[in-house]
Structures are given as C-alpha cells and as structure tokens.
Amino acid sequence: MTPAVMPAAAAAVPAAAAAVPAATGASLVVLATAAAAFSIAQTAVVPGVGVLTDALSTTPANVAWVFSAYLVAAAILTPVIGRLGDMYGRRRFLIVALAVFTVGSVLSALAGNIWLLVAARTVQGAGGGIFPLCFGLIGEAFPEHRRPGAIGLIAAIAGIGAGVGLLAGGLLLDHASWRWIFWLGALMSAAAAVGALLLPSSASSRSPGRVDVPGALLLSVGLTAPLIALTQTSAWGWGSPRTLGLMAAGLAVLALFVLFELRTADPLVDVRLLVRPIVLATNFATLLVGCAMFGAFVLVPQIAQAPRSVGYGFGLDATGTGLLLLPASLAMLVTGSYAGRVSGWLGQRTPLMGGFLTAAGGMALLAVGHGEQAVVAALTTVVFTGVGLGMSVVPNIIVESVPAQATGQATGVNALVRSVGAALGSQVVATLLASSTSAGHPLPTDGAFTRAFWIAAGAAICASCAAVLIPRRGGRDQR
C-alpha cells in the first residue's frame, strides 16, 4: 500500500464505523414501524364491538369472529413465515408479510359486511410473521453490542402496541370512523414495506431446504381447532361438546405434527430445538405472562368503561380508556428499550424473574384496590413495567439459545405461544366476569374483578418460577 493510499484508508475506517450506527438506527425505525403496525391492529378494533355491530347490521357473536379470525391466522402463519424467512431470506419475507398485511388492512377498511371483514382480517393475520422476521434481521445485520437493546425494543412494541391500539381505536371511533382503524394499519405497514426495501440482506444465515407442506397443514389444523374453541368459549361454554371436541381434536393433530416433524429431514419446526430446557422454560413463562398481560387488557378497560353507578366503574369513553392505559404503555416502551442493557449487566434470568414478580405485585395490588382512576393508572403502569422488562428479555434468550439459521422459526414459535397465552387469559377472564352477571345485574361484580386480578397475579408468579430454569448468562448456539 502506498503512503498516499494509507491515510485515505485510515480515514475510511472511522467513516465506515460511524455509518454503522446510522444504518442500524434507520433499520430499527423500519422494523419498529413494521412491528407497531401489527401489534396495534391486535387491539385497535376492541373498542369498536358495538360500533361494528350497528354499522354492519350484525350481532356481537358475529363481530367476535373479527378477532378470532385474526388471532387464528396470525398464530398459524407466524411460525410458517418465520421458517420461510430462515430458508429464503428474512428481508424478502418481511416485505411479503407487510405487503399482504397492507392488502388485508385495505380490504378491511373497504368491507361492506361482517363476513367480508372477517375474511380481510384473516388476510391481515399474515402480519404475524413480522416479529420473528424482525428478530432474525436484527440478529444477522446489527452489531453484537446493539442486538439486545434492539430486540428488547421490538419485543416491547409487541406489548405497548396493544395499549396504543386501544387508544388509537378509541380516538378514531370517537372522532372519525371505524374504517380509519384499518386505514391507519394500511398506511403504517405500507410505509414499513417501502423502508424494508432498503434493509440489508444476508444469505450467510439462511437455512436452505424444502418447504414442509404436510407439516404446515398439520400445524394449521392442530392450531385452528383449539384456538377457535378457545375464542368461542364465551358463547359455547367451556364444557360444551363443541369446545371439548375441537380442543381434543386439535391437541391430537398437534401431537401427530410433533411426531411427523421428528421424522422429517427439513421440518417446518425443529422440535429438538424447542425441547431444550432453556427454550422450553422461556416459552412456558411466555405463555403464562401472555395470560396475565392480556387478562389486564380485558379487566382495566371494563372497569374504566363501567358506569359509576355500579360502584367500581369510572364511566370513561373509549378515548378515556386508552388514555388511562397510556402511561403503562409508555413505561413498557422504556423498560423494553433498556432490558437488553440490564440483561447484559445482570444476566438473562434476573430481569426476567424481577420483571414478572413486579407484574405479579402490581396485579395483586389491583386485586386489593381498583376503585380510583389514579390508583388503577399507577398500578397498571407497575404491571406493564414488569411485563416490559421480562418480555423484552425473552426474544434475546431465544435468539442466543438457537443456531443463527433457526432464529425465525424459534422466535416464531415463541410469538405463537404468546398469542395462545393472550387468548387463554382473555377467555378465562371473560368467563369469570360473565359468571358473576345475572338478568338483574348485567354487569360483572366487583368481586369478580378481584378474583380475576388474583388469577393474573398467580400466572405471573408461576412465570417467574419457570424462569429459575434459565441460566444466568448464555451465548448464541452456533450448531
């Protein structure tokens, strides 16, 4: 190298180093926008049950399928799209997932009847693959020291999006139209898709293989049956033949899916990775915290919107309810952003256990007292501070515990587990509240809310116990 070239090369080094944070910062904005589009869509429609019933001339039971179709489609497609991203490129499939989600959002906004809306929401479920693809892209494109914080932020968005969705849905319903709920999702996902075109792409961490079509079909049937049963328990009852039959059939098909995957050369889901103690314990903790977190998303809005005459309600509208949850959502964003640094200092297990115990403490205090708006807002913030800390560490544990080429399927299964936990927690709480109503008293009793908060607290405590099986510090599995 000539003397003239050496200074130029030396000057290029700091310039390239400076470009790395800028590039990863821009990439993180794109990934965060993509994650927010999907997570907001999960709950933005929740305040609009009554509005959709009137606007589409249908029944509340039919409107329930708007939520069920989205949940089932997302649960099925999350691990499938995550695996396809591992095989053929995560950036490519992130663009595909965002494009399909955008189409589903536009179709939802234009739907003229309830069943067209249900079909469009099913298409939107393709967005479930966004989270595992985001985690995989961070793992392959971000510098090692920035990965924990970036993964923690995306994981936090999975939770805060639910709160922001309630707020956004309430504002749009109160001041615009239910159709704007879906136009918002379409605009966000379209912007993220355009940004994703500029993301770096790497072939080094791909896992080539054939598409496991039989495995995908078995997983679809095995998940669809119990999830439909779960989301319809309020109408059918937990002990009805339809509920028990669908759950039993689904579990049987899932057992067959596991046996099939163990014998397949290119499995959709590598079951051997999932049964590793660290991955198994993390997924079990995710299931339980999903129950507790979404139980709170059912309980707090119902307390907020109940009339003051019942003794425990605040009489708020949809916008007021969203504002009540806003501090909790912001706290979750902050703790999620710093969870990676905390785990770097203390190891993975400590913030996981500490976060879940903090959430359990907040739930227990809500069980004891939830009669004042300021108290509920403060304690809900405590709950979601703990959830944000714990849940933001979870994807880092998964990513570091599996080979780089398997992050999509592993984090996809974890996202699936969180969705199942959300469905389970929401339905258990809904059933508990409904059991306390009667013809003379159509609203739940205060005691029912107290019992539900205690159940959510117990689920969070059990999640912290599962975290005991997770090593204090770990490293990425290179196998």
C-alpha positions in Angstrom: 0.0 0.0 0.0 1.4 3.4 -1.0 1.8 6.2 1.6 -0.9 8.2 -0.3 -3.4 5.4 0.0 -2.7 4.6 3.6 -4.2 7.9 5.0 -7.2 7.6 2.8 -7.8 4.0 4.0 -7.3 5.1 7.6 -9.8 7.9 7.2 -12.3 5.5 5.7 -12.3 3.3 8.8 -13.9 5.8 11.2 -16.3 6.9 8.5 -17.4 3.3 8.0 -17.7 2.8 11.8 -19.8 6.0 12.0 -22.1 4.7 9.3 -22.9 1.5 11.2 -24.9 3.2 14.0 -26.7 5.4 11.5 -27.6 2.4 9.3 -28.8 0.3 12.2 -30.7 3.2 13.5 -32.6 3.6 10.3 -33.2 -0.1 10.1 -34.5 -0.1 13.6 -37.0 2.6 12.7 -38.3 0.5 9.8 -38.5 -2.7 11.9 -40.2 -0.8 14.8 -42.8 0.6 12.4 -43.5 -2.8 11.0 -43.9 -4.3 14.5 -46.1 -1.5 15.6 -48.4 -1.8 12.6 -49.2 -5.5 13.5 -49.4 -5.1 17.3 -51.7 -2.0 17.1 -54.0 -4.0 14.8 -54.4 -6.6 17.5 -56.5 -4.4 19.8 -57.5 -1.3 17.8 -60.8 -2.9 17.0 -61.6 -3.9 20.5 -63.4 -0.7 21.5 -65.5 -1.0 18.3 -67.6 -4.1 19.0 -70.8 -2.1 19.4 -70.0 0.2 16.5 -69.3 -2.7 14.2 -72.5 -4.4 15.3 -74.6 -1.4 14.3 -72.6 -0.3 11.2 -72.6 -3.7 9.6 -76.1 -4.7 10.8 -74.9 -7.9 12.6 -74.7 -9.5 16.0 -71.9 -9.3 18.7 -71.4 -13.0 18.2 -70.5 -12.4 14.5 -68.3 -9.5 15.4 -66.3 -11.8 17.7 -65.1 -13.6 14.6 -63.3 -10.4 13.6 -61.0 -11.0 16.5 -61.0 -14.8 16.3 -60.1 -14.9 12.5 -57.2 -12.5 13.1 -55.8 -14.5 16.1 -56.1 -17.9 14.4 -54.5 -16.7 11.1 -51.7 -15.0 12.9 -51.0 -18.0 15.2 -50.7 -20.3 12.2 -48.7 -18.1 9.9 -46.2 -16.7 12.5 -44.0 -19.9 12.7 -44.6 -20.7 9.0 -43.4 -17.3 7.8 -40.6 -17.3 10.3 -39.3 -20.6 8.9 -39.7 -19.4 5.3 -37.6 -16.3 6.2 -34.9 -18.6 7.6 -34.9 -20.5 4.3 -35.2 -17.9 1.6 -34.3 -14.6 3.2 -35.8 -12.6 6.1 -35.8 -9.2 4.3 -37.7 -10.7 1.4 -40.3 -12.3 3.5 -40.7 -9.2 5.7 -41.6 -7.3 2.6 -44.1 -10.1 1.6 -45.6 -10.2 5.1 -46.0 -6.4 5.2 -47.5 -6.3 1.6 -50.1 -9.0 2.5 -50.9 -7.2 5.8 -51.4 -4.0 3.9 -53.8 -5.7 1.4 -55.7 -7.2 4.3 -55.9 -3.7 6.0 -57.2 -2.1 2.8 -59.8 -4.9 2.3 -60.9 -4.5 6.0 -61.4 -0.7 5.5 -63.5 -1.3 2.4 -65.5 -4.2 3.8 -69.3 -3.8 3.3 -70.5 -6.7 5.5 -69.2 -8.6 8.5 -68.1 -11.7 6.6 -66.0 -9.7 4.2 -64.4 -8.0 7.2 -63.7 -11.4 8.8 -62.1 -12.6 5.5 -60.0 -9.5 5.3 -58.9 -9.9 8.9 -57.8 -13.4 8.1 -55.5 -12.0 5.4 -54.2 -9.5 7.9 -53.0 -12.4 10.0 -50.0 -12.8 7.7 -48.5 -9.9 9.7 -47.9 -12.4 12.5 -44.6 -13.3 10.7 -43.3 -9.7 11.2 -41.9 -10.3 14.7 -39.8 -13.4 14.0 -38.5 -11.8 10.8 -37.6 -8.6 12.7 -35.7 -10.6 15.3 -33.9 -12.6 12.7 -32.9 -9.4 10.7 -31.5 -7.8 13.9 -29.5 -11.0 14.6 -28.0 -11.0 11.1 -27.5 -7.3 10.4 -26.9 -5.5 13.7 -23.6 -5.3 15.6 -23.5 -7.7 18.5 -23.5 -4.9 21.2 -26.6 -3.4 19.7 -28.7 -6.5 19.3 -30.0 -6.9 22.9 -31.4 -3.4 23.0 -32.9 -3.6 19.5 -34.5 -6.9 20.2 -35.8 -5.6 23.5 -37.4 -2.6 21.8 -39.2 -4.7 19.2 -40.4 -7.1 21.9 -41.7 -4.2 23.9 -43.6 -2.9 20.9 -45.5 -6.3 20.9 -46.9 -5.3 24.3 -47.3 -1.5 24.0 -48.9 -1.8 20.7 -51.9 -3.4 22.4 -52.2 -0.3 24.6 -51.6 2.1 21.8 -54.2 0.2 19.7 -56.8 0.7 22.4 -56.1 4.4 22.5 -55.9 4.8 18.7 -59.1 2.7 18.2 -60.9 4.8 20.8 -59.8 8.1 19.3 -60.8 7.0 15.7 -64.1 5.6 16.8 -65.0 8.8 18.8 -63.8 11.3 16.3 -63.7 9.6 12.8 -64.9 6.2 11.6 -64.2 2.5 12.4 -62.8 2.2 8.8 -59.9 4.6 9.8 -58.7 1.9 12.2 -57.7 -0.2 9.2 -56.6 2.7 7.1 -54.1 3.5 9.9 -52.7 0.0 9.7 -52.5 0.1 5.9 -50.5 3.3 6.0 -48.1 2.1 8.6 -47.4 -1.3 7.0 -47.1 0.2 3.5 -44.5 2.7 4.8 -42.6 -0.1 6.6 -42.7 -2.2 3.4 -41.1 0.6 1.4 -38.5 1.1 4.1 -37.8 -2.7 4.2 -36.7 -2.5 0.5 -33.7 -0.6 1.8 -32.7 -3.0 4.6 -29.5 -5.0 4.2 -29.9 -8.6 3.2 -27.6 -11.5 4.1 -27.5 -15.1 2.8 -25.0 -16.2 5.4 -27.6 -17.2 8.0 -30.1 -18.9 5.7 -31.1 -22.5 6.2 -31.8 -24.0 2.7 -34.3 -26.8 2.5 -37.7 -27.8 1.1 -40.9 -26.3 2.2 -42.6 -28.7 4.7 -46.1 -28.5 3.2 -47.5 -31.6 5.2 -46.1 -30.1 8.4 -47.7 -26.7 7.7 -51.1 -28.3 7.0 -50.9 -30.4 10.3 -49.9 -27.3 12.2 -52.7 -25.3 10.7 -55.4 -27.9 11.6 -53.8 -28.5 15.0 -53.9 -24.8 15.9 -57.1 -23.8 14.3 -59.4 -26.2 16.1 -58.4 -25.4 19.7 -58.0 -21.7 19.1 -61.5 -21.4 17.6 -62.8 -23.4 20.6 -60.9 -21.1 22.9 -62.2 -17.9 21.4 -65.8 -19.1 21.4 -65.9 -20.3 25.0 -68.0 -17.3 26.0 -70.7 -18.3 23.6 -70.3 -22.1 23.7 -69.2 -22.7 27.3 -66.0 -24.4 28.5 -67.8 -27.8 28.9 -69.8 -27.9 25.7 -69.2 -30.8 23.3 -68.1 -28.4 20.6 -65.5 -26.8 22.8 -64.1 -30.1 24.2 -64.3 -31.8 20.9 -62.4 -29.2 19.0 -59.7 -28.9 21.7 -59.2 -32.6 21.9 -59.0 -32.9 18.1 -56.6 -30.1 17.8 -54.3 -31.4 20.5 -54.3 -34.9 18.8 -53.3 -33.3 15.5 -50.6 -31.3 17.2 -49.2 -34.5 18.7 -49.2 -36.0 15.2 -47.4 -32.9 14.0 -44.6 -33.3 16.5 -44.1 -37.0 15.6 -44.1 -36.0 11.9 -41.6 -33.2 12.4 -39.2 -35.5 14.3 -39.1 -37.8 11.2 -38.8 -35.1 8.6 -35.5 -34.1 7.0 -36.5 -30.4 6.5 -39.0 -29.8 9.3 -41.2 -26.7 9.5 -40.3 -26.5 13.2 -37.2 -28.2 14.6 -38.9 -29.8 17.7 -35.5 -30.8 19.1 -34.6 -27.1 19.5 -37.9 -26.3 21.2 -37.5 -29.0 23.9 -34.1 -27.7 25.1 -34.7 -26.8 28.7 -33.8 -23.1 28.3 -36.2 -22.7 25.3 -38.9 -24.8 26.9 -38.8 -22.8 30.1 -38.8 -19.5 28.3 -41.8 -20.5 26.2 -43.7 -21.7 29.2 -43.0 -18.4 31.0 -44.2 -16.5 27.9 -47.4 -18.5 27.9 -48.2 -17.6 31.5 -47.3 -13.9 31.2 -49.3 -13.7 28.0 -52.3 -14.9 30.1 -51.6 -12.3 32.8 -50.9 -9.4 30.5 -53.9 -9.7 28.2 -56.1 -10.5 31.2 -55.2 -7.0 32.4 -56.1 -5.6 28.9 -59.6 -7.1 29.4 -60.0 -6.1 33.1 -58.8 -2.5 33.1 -60.9 -1.3 30.1 -64.0 -2.9 31.5 -63.5 -1.2 34.9 -62.8 2.1 33.1 -65.9 2.0 30.9 -68.3 0.6 33.6 -70.8 3.3 34.9 -70.0 4.9 38.2 -73.4 3.6 39.5 -72.0 0.0 39.8 -69.6 1.2 42.5 -66.3 0.4 40.8 -66.6 1.9 37.3 -65.1 5.2 36.1 -67.7 5.9 33.3 -65.0 6.7 30.7 -65.4 6.5 26.9 -63.1 4.7 24.5 -60.7 7.6 24.3 -60.6 8.0 28.1 -59.9 4.3 28.5 -57.0 4.5 26.1 -55.5 7.5 27.9 -55.8 5.6 31.2 -53.6 2.9 29.7 -51.2 5.3 28.0 -48.7 5.7 30.9 -48.5 1.9 31.2 -47.7 1.6 27.5 -45.0 4.2 27.7 -43.5 2.5 30.7 -43.4 -0.7 28.8 -41.6 1.0 25.9 -38.9 2.5 28.2 -38.2 -0.7 30.1 -38.2 -2.7 26.9 -35.6 -0.4 25.4 -33.3 -0.8 28.4 -33.9 -4.5 29.1 -31.0 -5.6 26.8 -28.6 -3.5 28.9 -29.9 -4.8 32.1 -29.6 -8.4 31.0 -26.0 -7.6 29.9 -25.2 -6.4 33.4 -27.2 -9.0 35.4 -27.6 -11.9 33.1 -30.9 -13.1 31.5 -32.6 -14.7 34.4 -32.6 -11.8 36.9 -34.5 -9.2 34.8 -36.9 -12.0 33.7 -37.7 -13.0 37.2 -37.7 -9.5 38.5 -40.0 -8.2 35.8 -42.5 -11.0 36.2 -42.5 -10.6 40.0 -43.0 -6.8 39.6 -46.0 -7.6 37.3 -47.4 -10.0 39.8 -47.1 -7.4 42.6 -49.0 -4.9 40.5 -51.7 -7.4 39.8 -52.0 -8.3 43.5 -52.3 -4.6 44.4 -55.0 -4.1 41.8 -56.9 -7.0 43.3 -56.8 -5.3 46.7 -57.8 -1.8 45.4 -59.0 -0.7 42.0 -61.6 1.9 42.9 -59.8 5.1 41.9 -58.6 6.1 38.4 -55.2 7.4 39.7 -54.6 4.1 41.6 -55.5 1.9 38.6 -53.4 4.0 36.2 -50.4 3.8 38.6 -50.7 0.1 39.3 -51.3 -0.8 35.7 -48.0 1.1 35.0 -46.3 -1.1 37.5 -47.7 -4.2 35.9 -46.5 -3.2 32.4 -43.2 -2.0 33.6 -42.6 -5.5 34.9 -44.0 -7.2 31.8 -41.9 -4.9 29.6 -38.7 -5.8 31.4 -39.4 -9.5 31.4 -40.9 -9.9 27.9 -38.2 -7.9 26.3 -35.6 -10.3 27.6 -37.4 -13.3 26.2 -36.5 -12.9 22.5 -32.9 -12.4 23.4 -32.9 -15.6 25.3 -34.4 -17.5 22.3 -32.1 -15.9 19.8 -29.0 -16.7 21.9 -30.1 -20.3 22.5 -30.6 -21.5 19.0 -28.4 -21.5 15.8 -28.5 -18.3 13.8 -30.2 -20.0 10.9 -33.1 -21.1 13.2 -34.0 -17.8 14.8 -37.1 -17.2 12.6 -38.8 -20.5 13.5 -37.7 -20.3 17.2 -38.9 -16.8 17.7 -42.0 -17.5 15.6 -43.0 -20.3 17.9 -42.4 -18.0 20.9 -44.7 -15.4 19.3 -47.3 -18.2 18.8 -47.1 -19.2 22.4 -47.6 -15.6 23.4 -50.7 -15.4 21.2 -52.1 -18.6 22.7 -51.5 -17.2 26.2 -53.3 -14.0 25.3 -56.3 -15.9 24.0 -56.3 -18.2 27.1 -56.0 -15.3 29.5 -58.6 -13.2 27.8 -61.2 -16.0 27.7 -60.6 -17.2 31.3 -61.1 -13.6 32.5 -64.1 -13.1 30.2 -65.7 -16.3 31.5 -65.0 -15.4 35.1 -66.6 -11.9 34.7 -69.6 -13.3 32.8 -70.3 -15.9 35.5 -70.9 -13.1 38.0 -73.7 -11.5 35.9 -77.4 -12.2 36.1 -80.6 -10.9 34.5 -81.0 -8.4 37.3 -77.3 -7.4 37.3 -75.9 -7.5 33.7 -72.5 -6.1 34.7 -69.8 -8.1 36.5 -69.5 -7.8 40.2 -66.5 -6.1 41.9 -65.6 -9.4 43.5 -65.3 -11.0 40.0 -62.7 -8.4 39.1 -60.8 -9.0 42.3 -60.7 -12.8 41.7 -59.5 -12.2 38.1 -56.7 -9.9 39.2 -55.6 -12.6 41.7 -55.5 -15.2 38.9 -53.4 -12.9 36.7 -51.0 -12.3 39.6 -50.7 -16.1 40.1 -49.9 -16.6 36.5 -47.1 -14.0 36.6 -45.7 -15.7 39.8 -45.7 -19.0 38.0 -43.9 -17.4 35.1 -41.2 -16.1 37.4 -40.8 -19.7 38.8 -40.3 -21.1 35.3 -37.5 -18.5 34.8 -35.5 -20.3 37.5 -34.6 -22.9 34.9 -33.0 -20.3 32.7 -29.2 -19.8 33.1 -28.0 -16.5 34.4 -25.8 -15.9 31.3 -25.8 -17.6 27.9 -24.4 -17.4 24.5 -25.5 -18.0 21.0 -25.7 -21.6 20.0 -23.7 -22.0 16.8 -24.7 -25.5 16.0 
